[in-house]
Amino acid sequence: MVSSLTHTLIQLPLKAVNAEIRDTIQQQLQSANANDWAASLETLEQHRLTPLVAYNLEQHGLMERLPALYEAKFRQSYQSTQKANFTLLLTLDAILKTLQAHDVSPVVWKGAALADSFYPDPGTRQMGDLDFAIAANEMRAATKAFQSLGFQPQDVMETCDAIYFENAMGVLCDVHHRVRLFEGKEGMGLTSNLSPQHLSVNALPVLEPNAMLVHLVVHMDGHFYETGPILQWIFDVAFVLRKWRDEINLERLQALMPDHPSFVLLLRIVRFLEVDFGEPVPACLADQVKTCQPLQLVKILRQRHLALWQLFDFKGWVKLALCRLGLRFPENLSYPAVADLLSLSQSLIMHQRW
């Protein structure tokens, strides 16, 4: 079960809040006990939503209704995210200018683009590194550009598809020179330029609306066994749809998707956002989403928690057993419920993820 407090806090960033709803939320915040708050904060942290929820609590004048301990935790989460993102966006600004000077045309992926141009405030979307796609024939010039800014290749992290650069401040750049997802589709016009909100460059090169949705969904699905579903990634889809809903095209989505299950996952996410948050469905997907069952919040929370315990891998079960025997600490994670473990076992047997 999802507690009413957890459910309310998760819904807050996307749900419309009028005066009546605000009063109801205020009463709920004031009546919640310490266990409710601890469990809710743990869930928000697991799903990287704490700074976004903090921002919305402040925007609706609800922050001061929290217990002092949790008010401080929410404020600290937002402030630390804002500070970290400010550094990343400043770094991105310098990188884009330098790449342009070296005649390199990058595409900015995921976090930085979302934090700058889609989320309500750059302190509301947690980021780890800076992600780029750069054509293979431009990588020599790109490497010189990164090195001119103090970034050095991280050879131990290099893959056949990507090179990683890191500077002395610990800012990591994930630079893909091969994008298997869109191989053979380069002629479809996969990129677009945004007017950045928090950068001084004139244009922020990103994936076009349909390609961005495809990338977000496939990336999330590809990390399922490692991370489980993360609500921040689902909210990414919500904020992209809020900005670009009218630019979504059914035929283009289907042409860009690597397979039908990925398309169905997108539909289930869109249906979940409609049912649980009241988000409008793009007109071109209205008929398709009616045939799909939405993702379920309780299952999303359960799967994320189990993934953090690494229970999609045998080593995770060993870790859980050692923690239960007192031979290892549980790393600030609450123990999974027996019902959740049984549900996971059934899913593994039936090879079901979502």
HELIX and SHEET records of a PDB file:
HELIX    1   1 SER A    4  GLN A   11  1                                   8    
HELIX    2   2 ALA A   19  SER A   31  1                                  13    
HELIX    3   3 ALA A   34  GLN A   46  1                                  13    
HELIX    4   4 THR A   50  GLN A   59  1                                  10    
HELIX    5   5 MET A   63  ARG A   65  5                                   3    
HELIX    6   6 ALA A   68  ALA A  101  1                                  34    
HELIX    7   7 LYS A  110  SER A  117  1                                   8    
HELIX    8   8 ALA A  136  GLU A  138  5                                   3    
HELIX    9   9 MET A  139  SER A  148  1                                  10    
HELIX   10  10 ASP A  155  MET A  157  5                                   3    
HELIX   11  11 ARG A  180  PHE A  182  5                                   3    
HELIX   12  12 GLU A  186  MET A  188  5                                   3    
HELIX   13  13 PRO A  209  GLY A  222  1                                  14    
HELIX   14  14 PHE A  224  THR A  227  1                                   4    
HELIX   15  15 LEU A  231  TRP A  244  1                                  14    
HELIX   16  16 ARG A  245  GLU A  247  5                                   3    
HELIX   17  17 LEU A  250  LEU A  256  1                                   7    
HELIX   18  18 HIS A  260  PHE A  277  1                                  18    
HELIX   19  19 ALA A  283  LEU A  285  5                                   3    
HELIX   20  20 ALA A  286  VAL A  289  1                                   4    
HELIX   21  21 LEU A  297  LEU A  308  1                                  12    
HELIX   22  22 PHE A  314  ARG A  324  1                                  11    
HELIX   23  23 VAL A  338  ILE A  349  1                                  12    
SHEET    1   A 5 VAL A 107  TRP A 109  0                                        
SHEET    2   A 5 LEU A 130  ALA A 133 -1                                        
SHEET    3   A 5 LEU A 172  HIS A 176  1                                        
SHEET    4   A 5 ALA A 162  GLU A 166 -1                                        
SHEET    5   A 5 GLN A 152  PRO A 153 -1                                        
SHEET    1   B 2 THR A 191  LEU A 194  0                                        
SHEET    2   B 2 LEU A 204  LEU A 207 -1                                        
END                                                                             
